Amino acid sequence: MNSFFERDLRLTRRQLFGRGAAGIGIAALATLLRQDNFAKAAPTASEMLPLPGLPHWSPKAKRVVVMWQGGAPSQVDLFDPKPGLVPKRLQELPESIRKGTRLSTMTSGQSKFPILPALKPFQHYGKCGMELSTLLPHIGSLADDLCLIRSMHTEAVNHAPGVTLFMTGSQVPGRPSMGAWAGYGLGSMTSNLPAFVVMTSSDKGKTCGQLFFDYYWGSGFLPSKYQGVHFRGEGDPVLYLSNPSGISSELRRGVLDDIAELDRRHHADFGDPEIETRIAQYEMAFRMQTSVPDLLDISKEPAHILNSYGPDVHRKGSYARNCLLARRLLERGVRFVQLMHSGWDQHANLSTQLEVQCRDTDQPSAALVKDLKQRGLLEDTIVLWGGEFGRTVFVQGDINKPNGHGRDHFGACYSMWLAGGGFAGGTVHGETDDFCYKVTRDPVHVHDLQATMLQQLGIDHKRLTYRYQGRDFRLTDVHGEIVTGILA
């Protein structure tokens, strides 16, 4: 539906009359709308308060950090050991196994489907004995804190629809993201920083051509104050946050006060909720002028903390630095932090780039979890690590060329892990078949994981809704079951 037509459908009576009346009618209407009873309804604060009745129950978690690995990490190589595939190397994957599974157009037409076992061996980690790739020794050191799901599945087989489905509950852009839903339902825990912050990064070689679209952290049809605030890795972290040359903080404060007063009058006339959002965003931007520089200054971090995140922590915009900043955001009261890192789309460079990508992300990912834990924050923080789907067990491309083969997208089974927030540490949930091709036990759909994460935040996913176009929408659409097996 045309967005302008949709906007017109949502006009309030006051907005309609305010735009359409003329002559004596508009003068009379203006008088009515400026009466005290309307003026009192104008917003006086920019706080994001929780909805009445939320949380629905005592939450296990207060905040979330998503370490998104864009491009889709290979569960075959990292999380789902299949030693029985080693003697089957380069043998044809049986058609009986492949039958009925959706593939992307990049390999669905292949004439051969040679099996490619994991590139590196797996080993047991922790007291629980969780098996993970030796490519992830730092994440392996977290084994007793990890809840590893090996039975994730999704309908998506292409990147943007896959990311959009996980982040918003639909493969089609336009719905609110998970962070926006969390802010809408539970409000903010700080007045000096946004409730929802996003940071993006890429592997040094920029090998992944996938883009991070802003609707991955958008507010959809929710008021726009709930959308994620994107912190940039270079220059001003937020555009236009700094005062222009010659403008003092006192002068800016006076300008904002005057603008806010005009906005309140306009809101009294028209009742447009986006006017309230504008007031809130101006106020937040003013407070962020003080809070953000302090947030980004990591010079006072102890040397052992900086070292734990790895050498790349000193490079602005790197995944390692974003992991450290995520911890600083969470401890300052930000409710939802979304780190989005690309570089896992290994169609042709699996044998040359997977090890590099693991080396760059393994240590900082683990450091964030350990940092939260030693500060007492992990217990009520949900940490999620994963991507939009997995990769095929069979080869894409020419196995004889080091930079000519890899694995294609695969949504029928893949792995993700969580820590903290009431999830069961030292646990492996679900199984796949001997070919890492189909889920054989305890399947977990994207909507199931969304529902379970919301539950840990104290939210009944069926009751957190927003009416739009005559329908009550929710993050999990009309799906989602709580996965009790992954809860402590």
C-alpha positions as CSV (number, residue, x, y, z in Angstrom):
1,M,0.0,0.0,0.0
2,N,1.3,3.5,-0.8
3,S,2.9,4.9,2.3
4,F,1.3,8.3,1.9
5,F,-2.1,6.7,1.6
6,E,-1.4,4.6,4.7
7,R,-0.4,7.8,6.5
8,D,-3.7,9.5,5.5
9,L,-5.7,6.5,6.8
10,R,-4.1,7.0,10.2
11,L,-5.0,10.7,10.5
12,T,-6.7,11.7,13.7
13,R,-9.8,13.8,13.6
14,R,-7.8,16.8,14.7
15,Q,-5.3,16.2,12.0
16,L,-8.0,15.9,9.4
17,F,-9.8,19.1,10.4
18,G,-6.5,20.9,10.9
19,R,-5.5,20.2,7.3
20,G,-8.8,20.4,5.6
21,A,-10.8,23.1,7.3
22,A,-10.9,26.7,6.0
23,G,-12.3,30.1,6.7
24,I,-14.2,30.6,9.9
25,G,-14.2,26.9,10.6
26,I,-10.4,26.8,11.0
27,A,-10.4,29.8,13.4
28,A,-13.1,28.1,15.6
29,L,-11.2,24.8,15.5
30,A,-7.9,26.5,16.5
31,T,-9.6,28.1,19.5
32,L,-10.9,24.8,20.6
33,L,-7.7,23.0,20.2
34,R,-5.7,25.5,22.3
35,Q,-7.9,25.0,25.3
36,D,-6.1,23.8,28.4
37,N,-7.4,20.3,28.3
38,F,-5.6,19.8,25.0
39,A,-2.5,21.6,26.1
40,K,-2.2,19.3,29.1
41,A,-2.0,16.3,26.8
42,A,1.2,17.6,25.2
43,P,4.3,15.6,26.1
44,T,6.5,17.1,28.8
45,A,9.3,14.5,28.8
46,S,11.2,12.4,26.3
47,E,11.3,9.3,28.5
48,M,10.5,5.9,26.9
49,L,8.3,4.3,29.5
50,P,7.2,0.7,29.6
51,L,3.7,-0.2,28.4
52,P,1.1,-0.6,31.2
53,G,1.3,-4.1,32.6
54,L,4.8,-4.8,31.3
55,P,6.8,-6.9,32.0
56,H,4.1,-9.6,32.1
57,W,6.1,-11.5,34.7
58,S,9.4,-11.2,36.6
59,P,12.0,-11.2,33.9
60,K,15.2,-13.3,33.9
61,A,16.9,-10.7,31.7
62,K,16.9,-7.0,31.4
63,R,19.0,-6.4,28.4
64,V,20.2,-8.1,25.1
65,V,23.3,-8.0,23.0
66,V,23.2,-9.7,19.6
67,M,26.5,-10.5,18.0
68,W,25.3,-11.0,14.4
69,Q,27.6,-12.8,12.1
70,G,26.4,-11.6,8.7
71,G,26.7,-14.0,5.7
72,A,26.0,-17.1,7.7
73,P,28.8,-19.1,9.6
74,S,29.2,-22.7,8.6
75,Q,27.7,-25.0,11.2
76,V,29.4,-27.9,9.4
77,D,32.9,-26.4,10.1
78,L,32.2,-24.8,13.5
79,F,29.4,-26.2,15.7
80,D,28.0,-29.5,14.4
81,P,30.6,-32.3,14.4
82,K,30.1,-35.1,11.9
83,P,33.2,-37.4,12.0
84,G,31.4,-39.9,9.8
85,L,31.7,-37.5,6.9
86,V,35.5,-37.7,6.8
87,P,35.7,-41.1,4.9
88,K,32.9,-39.8,2.6
89,R,34.9,-36.7,1.5
90,L,34.0,-35.7,-2.1
91,Q,31.5,-38.6,-2.4
92,E,28.2,-37.6,-3.8
93,L,25.6,-36.5,-1.2
94,P,22.7,-39.0,-1.7
95,E,19.7,-37.7,-3.6
96,S,17.5,-39.3,-1.0
97,I,19.0,-36.9,1.6
98,R,18.8,-33.8,-0.6
99,K,15.2,-34.5,-1.7
100,G,12.7,-31.8,-0.6
101,T,15.2,-29.3,0.8
102,R,15.2,-25.8,-0.5
103,L,18.5,-24.5,-2.0
104,S,19.5,-21.2,-3.4
105,T,19.6,-20.7,-7.2
106,M,23.4,-20.7,-6.9
107,T,23.6,-24.5,-6.3
108,S,20.1,-25.9,-6.9
109,G,21.1,-26.5,-10.5
110,Q,24.5,-28.2,-9.8
111,S,24.9,-31.6,-11.4
112,K,27.3,-32.8,-8.6
113,F,27.0,-32.4,-4.8
114,P,30.3,-33.7,-3.4
115,I,30.5,-33.9,0.4
116,L,33.0,-31.6,2.2
117,P,33.7,-32.5,5.8
118,A,34.8,-29.9,8.4
119,L,38.0,-28.2,7.4
120,K,39.5,-28.5,10.9
121,P,39.0,-31.0,13.7
122,F,36.6,-30.6,16.7
123,Q,37.4,-31.0,20.3
124,H,35.7,-31.2,23.7
125,Y,35.6,-28.0,25.8
126,G,34.6,-27.3,29.4
127,K,33.3,-29.6,32.1
128,C,30.3,-30.3,29.9
129,G,32.4,-31.6,27.1
130,M,30.7,-29.5,24.4
131,E,32.2,-30.3,21.0
132,L,33.3,-27.2,19.0
133,S,35.8,-26.5,16.2
134,T,39.4,-25.9,17.1
135,L,39.0,-22.7,15.1
136,L,37.0,-21.3,18.0
137,P,39.2,-21.9,21.1
138,H,38.1,-18.7,22.9
139,I,34.4,-19.4,22.4
140,G,35.2,-23.0,23.4
141,S,36.5,-21.7,26.7
142,L,33.0,-20.5,27.4
143,A,31.5,-24.0,26.9
144,D,30.0,-24.3,30.4
145,D,28.2,-20.9,29.9
146,L,27.0,-21.6,26.4
147,C,23.6,-22.9,25.3
148,L,24.3,-24.2,21.8
149,I,21.3,-24.8,19.5
150,R,22.2,-27.2,16.6
151,S,18.6,-27.5,15.3
152,M,17.8,-24.0,14.1
153,H,15.9,-23.8,10.9
154,T,14.5,-21.1,8.6
155,E,12.6,-20.8,5.3
156,A,15.0,-18.1,4.0
157,V,17.9,-19.0,1.7
158,N,19.0,-15.6,0.8
159,H,20.7,-13.0,3.0
160,A,18.4,-10.0,3.2
161,P,15.2,-12.1,3.7
162,G,17.0,-14.3,6.3
163,V,18.3,-11.4,8.4
164,T,15.0,-9.6,8.1
165,L,13.1,-12.6,9.2
166,F,15.2,-13.0,12.3
167,M,15.3,-9.3,13.2
168,T,11.7,-8.4,12.4
169,G,9.7,-11.7,12.2
170,S,9.0,-11.3,8.4
171,Q,11.1,-11.8,5.3
172,V,9.5,-8.7,3.9
173,P,11.0,-5.4,5.1
174,G,8.7,-2.9,7.0
175,R,8.1,-4.5,10.4
176,P,9.6,-3.4,13.7
177,S,12.9,-5.0,14.7
178,M,13.4,-7.0,17.8
179,G,15.2,-4.1,19.5
180,A,12.4,-1.8,18.7
181,W,9.8,-4.2,20.1
182,A,11.9,-4.5,23.3
183,G,12.0,-0.7,23.7
184,Y,8.4,-0.3,22.9
185,G,7.3,-2.9,25.5
186,L,9.8,-2.3,28.3
187,G,10.9,1.3,27.8
188,S,14.4,2.6,28.4
189,M,16.7,2.1,31.4
190,T,18.7,5.3,30.9
191,S,17.9,8.9,29.9
192,N,21.4,9.6,28.6
193,L,21.7,7.0,25.9
194,P,19.2,5.4,23.4
195,A,17.4,2.2,24.5
196,F,18.6,0.5,21.3
197,V,22.1,1.0,19.7
198,V,23.5,-0.7,16.6
199,M,27.1,-0.9,15.5
200,T,28.4,-2.4,12.2
201,S,31.7,-3.8,11.1
202,S,33.3,-6.0,8.4
203,D,36.2,-8.3,8.0
204,K,39.4,-6.5,7.0
205,G,39.3,-7.8,3.5
206,K,35.7,-6.7,2.8
207,T,35.1,-10.1,1.4
208,C,31.4,-10.1,2.0
209,G,29.3,-8.1,-0.4
210,Q,26.2,-8.1,1.7
211,L,24.9,-4.8,3.0
212,F,23.4,-4.0,6.3
213,F,20.1,-2.3,5.6
214,D,18.8,0.1,8.2
215,Y,15.4,-1.8,8.4
216,Y,17.4,-4.5,10.2
217,W,17.1,-2.2,13.2
218,G,14.2,-0.1,12.1
219,S,11.0,0.7,14.0
220,G,8.6,-0.2,11.1
221,F,5.2,1.0,12.0
222,L,6.0,1.7,15.6
223,P,6.8,5.4,16.4
224,S,10.3,6.1,15.1
225,K,11.8,6.9,18.5
226,Y,12.0,3.1,19.0
227,Q,14.3,2.5,16.0
228,G,18.0,1.6,16.7
229,V,20.5,4.4,16.7
230,H,23.4,3.5,14.5
231,F,26.8,4.4,15.9
232,R,29.3,4.8,13.2
233,G,32.9,3.6,13.4
234,E,34.5,6.7,12.0
235,G,34.0,10.4,12.4
236,D,31.1,11.5,14.7
237,P,29.5,8.3,16.0
238,V,26.1,9.9,15.3
239,L,25.6,12.4,12.5
240,Y,25.1,16.0,13.5
241,L,25.7,15.2,17.2
242,S,28.4,17.8,17.5
243,N,27.6,21.5,17.7
244,P,28.4,23.5,14.6
245,S,31.3,25.9,14.9
246,G,30.4,28.9,17.0
247,I,27.5,27.3,18.7
248,S,27.8,26.8,22.4
249,S,26.1,24.2,24.5
250,E,24.0,27.0,26.2
251,L,22.9,28.4,22.9
252,R,22.0,25.0,21.6
253,R,20.0,24.3,24.8
254,G,18.0,27.5,24.2
255,V,17.3,26.7,20.6
256,L,16.1,23.2,21.6
257,D,13.8,24.7,24.3
258,D,12.2,27.0,21.7
259,I,11.8,24.2,19.1
260,A,10.3,22.0,21.8
261,E,7.7,24.7,22.7
262,L,6.8,25.1,19.0
263,D,6.5,21.3,18.6
264,R,4.2,21.1,21.7
265,R,1.9,23.7,20.2
266,H,1.9,21.8,16.9
267,H,1.2,18.6,18.8
268,A,-1.8,20.2,20.6
269,D,-3.2,21.2,17.2
270,F,-2.7,18.0,15.3
271,G,-1.9,15.2,17.8
272,D,0.7,13.6,15.5
273,P,2.7,11.1,17.6
274,E,5.8,11.7,15.4
275,I,5.9,15.2,16.9
276,E,6.5,13.6,20.3
277,T,9.2,11.5,18.7
278,R,10.9,14.6,17.4
279,I,10.9,16.2,20.8
280,A,12.4,13.0,22.3
281,Q,15.1,12.7,19.7
282,Y,16.2,16.4,20.1
283,E,16.4,15.9,23.9
284,M,18.3,12.6,23.5
285,A,20.8,14.1,21.1
286,F,21.5,16.9,23.5
287,R,22.2,14.5,26.4
288,M,24.3,12.3,24.1
289,Q,26.7,15.2,23.5
290,T,27.9,14.5,27.0
291,S,27.3,10.8,27.4
292,V,28.7,9.5,24.0
293,P,32.2,11.0,24.2
294,D,32.6,9.4,27.6
295,L,31.3,6.1,26.3
296,L,33.7,6.0,23.4
297,D,36.8,6.9,25.5
298,I,38.3,3.5,26.2
299,S,41.6,5.0,27.5
300,K,40.7,4.4,31.1
301,E,40.0,0.7,30.5
302,P,42.5,-1.5,32.3
303,A,45.2,-3.0,30.1
304,H,44.1,-6.6,30.9
305,I,40.5,-5.8,29.7
306,L,41.8,-4.3,26.4
307,N,44.1,-7.2,25.9
308,S,41.3,-9.7,26.5
309,Y,39.4,-8.3,23.4
310,G,42.5,-8.8,21.2
311,P,44.8,-6.3,19.3
312,D,42.0,-5.1,17.0
313,V,40.3,-3.4,19.9
314,H,42.4,-0.3,19.2
315,R,41.1,0.0,15.7
316,K,38.0,2.2,15.5
317,G,35.1,0.5,13.7
318,S,36.5,-3.0,14.3
319,Y,34.4,-5.9,15.6
320,A,36.6,-6.2,18.6
321,R,36.2,-2.5,19.5
322,N,32.4,-2.8,19.0
323,C,32.3,-5.7,21.4
324,L,34.0,-3.6,24.1
325,L,31.7,-0.7,23.4
326,A,28.8,-3.1,23.7
327,R,29.8,-3.9,27.2
328,R,30.1,-0.2,28.0
329,L,26.7,0.5,26.6
330,L,25.0,-2.3,28.5
331,E,26.5,-1.3,31.8
332,R,25.3,2.2,31.2
333,G,21.7,1.1,30.8
334,V,21.2,0.5,27.1
335,R,18.6,-2.2,26.8
336,F,19.4,-3.7,23.4
337,V,22.7,-3.7,21.5
338,Q,23.0,-5.1,18.0
339,L,26.5,-5.8,16.7
340,M,26.4,-6.6,13.0
341,H,29.6,-8.0,11.5
342,S,30.0,-9.2,7.9
343,G,32.4,-11.6,6.3
344,W,30.9,-15.1,6.6
345,D,29.5,-15.4,3.1
346,Q,32.1,-18.0,2.0
347,H,31.0,-19.2,-1.4
348,A,34.4,-19.4,-3.0
349,N,36.9,-18.6,-0.3
350,L,36.1,-21.0,2.5
351,S,39.5,-22.6,2.6
352,T,41.3,-19.3,2.7
353,Q,39.0,-17.0,4.7
354,L,37.2,-19.1,7.3
355,E,40.2,-19.4,9.6
356,V,40.9,-15.6,9.3
357,Q,37.3,-14.7,10.1
358,C,37.3,-17.0,13.1
359,R,40.6,-15.5,14.4
360,D,39.2,-12.0,14.1
361,T,35.8,-12.7,15.8
362,D,36.5,-15.6,18.3
363,Q,38.5,-13.7,20.9
364,P,36.4,-10.5,21.1
365,S,33.1,-12.5,21.1
366,A,34.3,-14.6,24.1
367,A,35.8,-11.5,25.8
368,L,32.4,-9.8,25.8
369,V,30.8,-12.7,27.5
370,K,33.6,-13.0,30.1
371,D,33.6,-9.2,30.7
372,L,29.9,-9.2,31.4
373,K,30.2,-12.2,33.7
374,Q,33.0,-10.8,35.8
375,R,31.0,-7.6,36.3
376,G,27.9,-9.5,37.3
377,L,25.9,-8.5,34.2
378,L,25.8,-11.8,32.3
379,E,23.1,-13.2,34.6
380,D,20.5,-10.8,33.4
381,T,21.8,-10.1,29.9
382,I,20.9,-12.3,26.9
383,V,23.9,-12.8,24.7
384,L,23.1,-14.2,21.2
385,W,25.7,-15.2,18.6
386,G,24.7,-16.4,15.1
387,G,23.7,-15.6,11.5
388,E,20.8,-15.8,9.2
389,F,21.2,-19.5,8.3
390,G,24.0,-22.0,7.8
391,R,26.0,-23.5,4.9
392,T,25.7,-26.6,2.8
393,V,27.6,-29.8,3.6
394,F,28.4,-30.1,-0.1
395,V,30.8,-28.1,-2.1
396,Q,29.9,-25.1,-4.2
397,G,32.4,-24.4,-7.0
398,D,35.6,-26.2,-7.9
399,I,37.2,-28.1,-5.0
400,N,40.6,-28.0,-6.8
401,K,40.8,-24.2,-6.6
402,P,41.7,-22.8,-3.2
403,N,39.8,-19.6,-4.0
404,G,37.2,-21.3,-6.2
405,H,35.1,-23.3,-3.7
406,G,33.0,-22.9,-0.6
407,R,29.6,-23.7,0.7
408,D,26.2,-22.2,-0.3
409,H,23.4,-20.9,1.9
410,F,21.4,-23.4,3.8
411,G,18.4,-22.9,6.0
412,A,17.2,-26.4,6.8
413,C,19.6,-26.7,9.7
414,Y,22.2,-24.5,11.4
415,S,23.5,-23.5,14.7
416,M,23.4,-20.5,17.1
417,W,24.5,-20.1,20.7
418,L,23.3,-18.0,23.6
419,A,24.7,-17.2,27.1
420,G,23.3,-15.6,30.2
421,G,19.8,-14.3,30.6
422,G,18.4,-17.5,32.1
423,F,19.6,-19.8,29.3
424,A,21.0,-23.1,30.2
425,G,24.8,-23.1,30.2
426,G,26.8,-26.2,29.1
427,T,23.8,-27.4,27.1
428,V,23.5,-28.7,23.5
429,H,20.0,-28.6,22.2
430,G,18.8,-30.5,19.1
431,E,20.4,-32.8,16.6
432,T,20.8,-33.1,12.9
433,D,21.2,-36.2,10.7
434,D,24.6,-37.8,9.9
435,F,25.0,-35.5,6.9
436,C,24.2,-32.2,8.8
437,Y,21.3,-31.7,6.4
438,K,18.1,-32.1,8.3
439,V,17.0,-31.6,11.9
440,T,16.2,-34.9,13.5
441,R,15.5,-33.9,17.1
442,D,14.1,-30.8,18.9
443,P,13.8,-28.3,16.0
444,V,13.9,-24.6,16.8
445,H,12.4,-22.2,14.3
446,V,13.4,-18.5,14.2
447,H,10.0,-17.6,15.7
448,D,10.5,-20.0,18.5
449,L,13.8,-18.4,19.5
450,Q,12.2,-14.9,19.3
451,A,9.4,-16.0,21.5
452,T,11.8,-17.5,24.0
453,M,14.0,-14.5,24.2
454,L,11.0,-12.3,24.8
455,Q,9.9,-14.6,27.6
456,Q,13.2,-14.2,29.3
457,L,12.7,-10.4,29.1
458,G,9.4,-10.8,30.9
459,I,7.2,-10.5,27.7
460,D,4.5,-12.8,26.5
461,H,5.2,-12.7,22.8
462,K,1.5,-13.2,22.0
463,R,0.5,-10.2,24.0
464,L,3.0,-7.6,22.9
465,T,1.2,-6.3,19.8
466,Y,0.6,-3.1,17.8
467,R,-2.4,-2.4,15.7
468,Y,-1.6,-1.4,12.1
469,Q,-3.7,-1.6,9.0
470,G,-6.5,-3.1,11.0
471,R,-4.5,-6.0,12.4
472,D,-2.6,-6.6,15.6
473,F,1.0,-7.4,14.7
474,R,3.7,-9.0,16.8
475,L,7.3,-9.9,16.4
476,T,6.5,-13.7,16.1
477,D,3.7,-13.0,13.6
478,V,1.2,-15.9,14.2
479,H,3.9,-18.4,15.2
480,G,6.4,-19.2,17.9
481,E,6.6,-21.7,20.8
482,I,8.7,-21.4,23.9
483,V,11.7,-23.7,23.8
484,T,11.9,-24.9,27.4
485,G,14.8,-27.2,26.7
486,I,17.2,-24.3,26.4
487,L,16.2,-22.6,29.7
488,A,18.0,-23.0,33.0
